[in-house]
Amino acid sequence: MTDTIYHQAGAATPIAGNDLETAFKAVGTRFGYDEVRVDYASYKEFKSTWRRCGTKISFEVSDYLRNAPLEVLVDFAHALYERIERRSSVCHYSDRLKAYLESDVFVGRNQATYVKRSRNLTRSPRGRHLDLRETYEALVARGMVPPSEGASLNWTRSENRMRVGYCSVLMRVVAISSLLDNEKVPDFVPEYVLYHELLHLDDGLSEGRRHHTPEFRLRERQHPQWRESEDWLKRLAARRVDLA
């Protein structure tokens, strides 16, 4: 039987690594595997895949973990093996692993690569009409969000209507649809969308799949124009606004 777990979708290019092998073989032995193969892979997102047959198992692990300390790789290997044994959709990270993934060192090593692999990003906060950096600074100055050091703010190349904002909490990267970079759209709308994504960055890594909790929604509605913004976003999604 062959199984594969995906953290997120993406294409892979295997790259070898000795510390990675040491970690995964040592932990694999404790889980009853007598043959373990593992390679780094240049996925866009932070993810891992695995295939097993009896007591043989092979992994492809995100190369964003390249240069991670051996003990961090051991913790990551243990989290994956446990997930496999439980047949779970969630990976439970140790405090040490989580601290590394949330560290400035990890982001500093990998954020630029992540942005480069994200083909739909303009790689700039400056748009035709708005500068996301100025919007971010205004939100911080008003005390609506704490500073997010090292955050990469980007407009998308495509004018997405349904997904007007998204972020990688892990890489501290925010993307706002260029559809909102239009003088016919009130400035409070892209500000609200950016505010939403910055709240996710402030929340940090989450092991579960539920990110829009009731607590998150309460914080989201602290934006003074959330109702008007939501109405605008619905109208934009339904193409009831002419932006030409």
Phi, psi and omega in degrees: 000142179239128179238152176221133173250136177241127170287312177207164185283153177165165179265154187239144171229105187297141177220133186280161177197128186289313180300323179298315179297316180302314182295310186288327177288319181296314180288322180300323177300319180292337179263007174092015179263128181260353175220118183233129174237140181210141177222155168282154178218143185270063174290155173290310180270165176281109183206168174220151174236157177213153175221138180223154176214105184064238180261017176252140181212145177227146182232151163236122189242140180310132179287000172294345176270000176302138181075006174291149177300150182304319182295329176290319178296323176297315179297321180293317178301316181298319179297319179292314180299319178296320179297319179296314181297323181277349187053047185258156175269357185240137175259125179265114183270143173290162177300322180294317179294315180298319179298321179293315182295334179265003185280156175296330180297311181298313181296318180299326180284332195239342187300314182298322178295317179300314180297319179297323180283347180270092190292342183271005181262143176283345182065029179208143175279348184272123178252193178288326186243323186235152172249114183298331179295320178294321178296316177301312182297325178293320178296319179294316182297328179276359178076018182278331176220150175283160176301137176248090186300132176077010180293139177258116182256130187219145166273153174274156175285323180272146179273075182293131179261324184272326179245084188277351177200145174203167181209159167254106178298321182300316184264358183055048180241130179242138178234130178241134182300132178294349173302328183276353179271065187217133184296344178277349177263124180304141184300335181291343181287304176298330177297317180296318180294317177297319177303315179303312182290325178292329174297321177297318178298320180294326179292330180079192184295141177232135180280336182270182180261353183264110183253332182264070181285166175304322179296320178296317181297324177296317178294318180303322184279006171282347175293129187297341182236037182294322180297310180298321180294315179298321178296316178299317181296322177294318179293322178293318180297324181273004180059039178263009178236130178269113181258003183288000000 
